[in-house]
Amino acid sequence: YWETVDSRWMFPSPVKEDMPMTPGAVRRRLQIILERAGCKRIRFHDLRHTFATNCLEKGISMKVLQRWLGHSDYGTTANIYSHVSDDFSREEAKKYSAGE
């Protein structure tokens, strides 16, 4: 991304130099992308939860994830942003059964 876009913004405005896109424009763009991909509608913030869940399933520590998400309270990360998928739960149960 950084090699192709010359901007300090993740979503630079296509009309205003060195300005970000408006939040509404980013939301609309996400919905268009999801619709074209045949995916269900989600909020942009849902991607943050998915990221947190994927990190935990890959073994990233909760404290590191807390820092990456910018939470001052550990409980916010642990109780709100960490979700356990059914697949992950089954894999962890297999580990427990195998004595790992």
C-alpha positions as CSV (number, residue, x, y, z in Angstrom):
1,Y,0.0,0.0,0.0
2,W,2.7,2.5,1.0
3,E,4.5,1.8,-2.2
4,T,1.5,2.8,-4.3
5,V,-0.1,5.6,-2.3
6,D,1.7,8.8,-1.5
7,S,-0.3,9.9,1.5
8,R,0.0,9.8,5.3
9,W,-3.6,8.8,5.4
10,M,-4.9,5.2,5.3
11,F,-7.8,6.4,3.2
12,P,-6.7,9.6,1.4
13,S,-9.3,11.9,-0.1
14,P,-9.4,11.7,-3.9
15,V,-10.4,15.4,-4.1
16,K,-8.6,17.2,-1.2
17,E,-4.8,17.0,-1.1
18,D,-3.3,15.7,2.2
19,M,-6.8,15.1,3.7
20,P,-8.5,11.8,4.7
21,M,-11.7,10.6,3.2
22,T,-14.8,11.4,5.2
23,P,-15.9,8.5,7.5
24,G,-19.2,8.2,5.5
25,A,-17.2,7.8,2.3
26,V,-15.1,5.1,3.8
27,R,-18.2,3.3,5.1
28,R,-19.9,3.5,1.6
29,R,-16.7,2.2,-0.1
30,L,-16.6,-0.8,2.3
31,Q,-20.2,-1.6,1.6
32,I,-19.6,-1.5,-2.2
33,I,-16.6,-3.8,-1.8
34,L,-18.6,-6.3,0.3
35,E,-21.5,-6.2,-2.0
36,R,-19.4,-6.9,-5.1
37,A,-17.6,-9.7,-3.2
38,G,-21.0,-11.3,-2.3
39,C,-20.3,-10.8,1.4
40,K,-22.8,-9.8,4.1
41,R,-22.9,-6.2,5.3
42,I,-20.7,-5.4,8.3
43,R,-19.6,-2.3,10.0
44,F,-16.1,-1.1,9.6
45,H,-15.5,-1.6,13.3
46,D,-16.4,-5.3,13.0
47,L,-13.0,-5.7,11.1
48,R,-11.3,-4.7,14.4
49,H,-13.0,-7.5,16.3
50,T,-12.1,-9.9,13.5
51,F,-8.5,-8.8,13.6
52,A,-8.3,-9.2,17.4
53,T,-9.8,-12.7,17.2
54,N,-7.4,-13.8,14.5
55,C,-4.4,-12.4,16.4
56,L,-5.4,-14.4,19.5
57,E,-6.0,-17.6,17.5
58,K,-2.5,-17.2,16.1
59,G,-1.0,-17.0,19.6
60,I,-0.4,-13.2,19.8
61,S,-0.4,-12.4,23.5
62,M,-3.4,-10.4,25.0
63,K,-1.0,-7.7,26.3
64,V,0.5,-7.2,22.9
65,L,-3.0,-7.1,21.3
66,Q,-4.0,-4.6,24.0
67,R,-1.2,-2.3,22.9
68,W,-1.9,-2.7,19.2
69,L,-5.6,-1.9,19.7
70,G,-4.7,1.1,21.9
71,H,-6.6,0.0,24.9
72,S,-5.6,1.4,28.3
73,D,-7.6,-1.3,30.1
74,Y,-6.7,-4.9,29.7
75,G,-10.4,-5.9,30.4
76,T,-11.5,-4.0,27.3
77,T,-9.3,-6.2,25.1
78,A,-10.0,-9.4,26.9
79,N,-13.8,-9.1,27.4
80,I,-14.9,-7.1,24.3
81,Y,-12.4,-7.7,21.5
82,S,-11.5,-11.3,22.0
83,H,-13.9,-13.8,20.5
84,V,-13.4,-17.5,20.2
85,S,-14.4,-19.2,17.0
86,D,-15.8,-22.7,17.0
87,D,-12.8,-24.0,15.1
88,F,-10.4,-22.5,17.5
89,S,-12.3,-23.9,20.5
90,R,-12.2,-27.4,18.9
91,E,-8.5,-27.2,18.3
92,E,-7.8,-26.1,21.8
93,A,-9.9,-28.9,23.1
94,K,-7.8,-31.4,21.1
95,K,-4.7,-30.0,22.6
96,Y,-6.1,-30.4,26.1
97,S,-7.2,-34.0,25.3
98,A,-3.7,-34.8,23.9
99,G,-2.1,-33.4,27.1
100,E,-0.3,-30.6,25.3
